[in-house]
Amino acid sequence: MSAIVLFLLAGLAEIGGGYLIWLWLREGKQAMYGIAGGICLALYGVIATFQSFPSFGRVYAAYGGVFIILSLLWGWGIDKKTPDLYDWIGGVICLVGVAVMLWAPRQ
């Protein structure tokens, strides 16, 4: 359960940070948006280190799958762009891949 919470927190920090920088550079918001975005992105890097999985590459690959789902939800909730059926199918495929990578039995 803690792994899932960490994935969600890190994903929100990454997407939120990127979004704040987007607002600053693409939509002309104040520089404070960019600074806050940079801080969020740095927090993303720190949060990921709290995962108990031993492999950096595997953890970051799994974050990719979680990031996809969170991005769909962010776009739906914040940008008001409703994901279509194929977005959701792709997201579910990614989550299945994450589960296989992280929790498959290994020696």
C-alpha positions in Angstrom: 0.0 0.0 0.0 2.8 2.4 0.8 4.3 1.8 -2.7 1.0 2.9 -4.3 0.8 6.0 -2.2 4.4 6.9 -3.1 3.7 6.3 -6.8 0.6 8.6 -6.6 2.5 11.4 -4.6 5.5 11.3 -7.0 3.2 11.3 -10.0 1.3 14.3 -8.8 4.5 16.1 -8.0 5.8 15.4 -11.5 2.6 16.3 -13.4 1.9 19.3 -11.1 5.4 20.6 -11.5 5.3 20.2 -15.3 1.9 21.9 -15.4 3.2 24.9 -13.4 6.1 25.3 -15.7 3.7 24.9 -18.7 1.6 27.7 -17.3 4.7 29.9 -16.8 6.3 29.4 -20.2 3.3 28.7 -22.5 0.6 30.8 -20.9 2.6 33.8 -19.6 2.0 33.3 -15.9 4.4 34.8 -13.3 7.9 33.3 -12.8 6.7 32.0 -9.4 4.8 29.4 -11.3 8.0 28.2 -12.8 9.8 28.2 -9.5 7.1 26.3 -7.8 7.1 23.8 -10.7 10.8 23.3 -10.4 10.4 22.6 -6.7 7.6 20.1 -7.4 9.8 18.3 -10.0 12.7 18.1 -7.5 10.3 16.6 -4.9 9.2 14.0 -7.5 12.9 12.9 -7.7 13.1 12.7 -3.9 9.8 10.9 -3.3 10.8 8.2 -5.7 13.8 7.3 -3.5 11.4 6.2 -0.7 10.2 3.2 -2.7 11.3 -0.2 -1.2 11.9 -1.8 -4.6 15.7 -2.4 -5.1 16.0 -1.5 -8.8 16.1 2.1 -9.9 15.3 1.3 -13.5 12.3 -0.9 -12.5 10.9 1.7 -10.2 11.2 4.5 -12.8 9.7 2.3 -15.5 6.7 1.6 -13.2 6.4 5.3 -12.6 5.9 5.7 -16.3 2.8 3.6 -16.3 1.4 5.4 -13.3 2.3 8.7 -14.9 0.2 7.8 -17.9 -3.0 7.2 -15.8 -2.4 10.3 -13.7 -1.9 12.4 -16.8 -5.2 11.2 -18.2 -6.9 12.1 -15.0 -5.2 15.4 -14.8 -6.2 16.3 -18.3 -9.8 15.2 -17.6 -10.0 17.1 -14.3 -7.8 20.2 -14.9 -7.8 20.7 -18.7 -11.4 19.4 -19.1 -10.3 17.0 -21.9 -12.3 13.8 -21.5 -10.2 10.7 -22.3 -11.8 8.4 -24.9 -12.1 4.6 -24.8 -8.7 4.1 -26.3 -7.0 6.3 -23.8 -8.5 4.2 -21.0 -7.6 0.9 -22.7 -4.0 2.1 -23.1 -3.9 3.2 -19.5 -5.1 -0.1 -18.3 -2.5 -1.9 -20.4 0.1 0.3 -18.8 -1.1 -0.5 -15.3 -1.0 -4.2 -16.0 2.5 -3.7 -17.2 3.4 -1.9 -14.0 2.0 -4.7 -11.9 3.9 -7.3 -13.8 7.2 -5.4 -13.5 6.8 -4.8 -9.8 5.1 -7.8 -8.4 5.9 -10.7 -10.6 7.6 -13.6 -8.7 11.4 -13.4 -9.1 14.2 -15.4 -7.7 
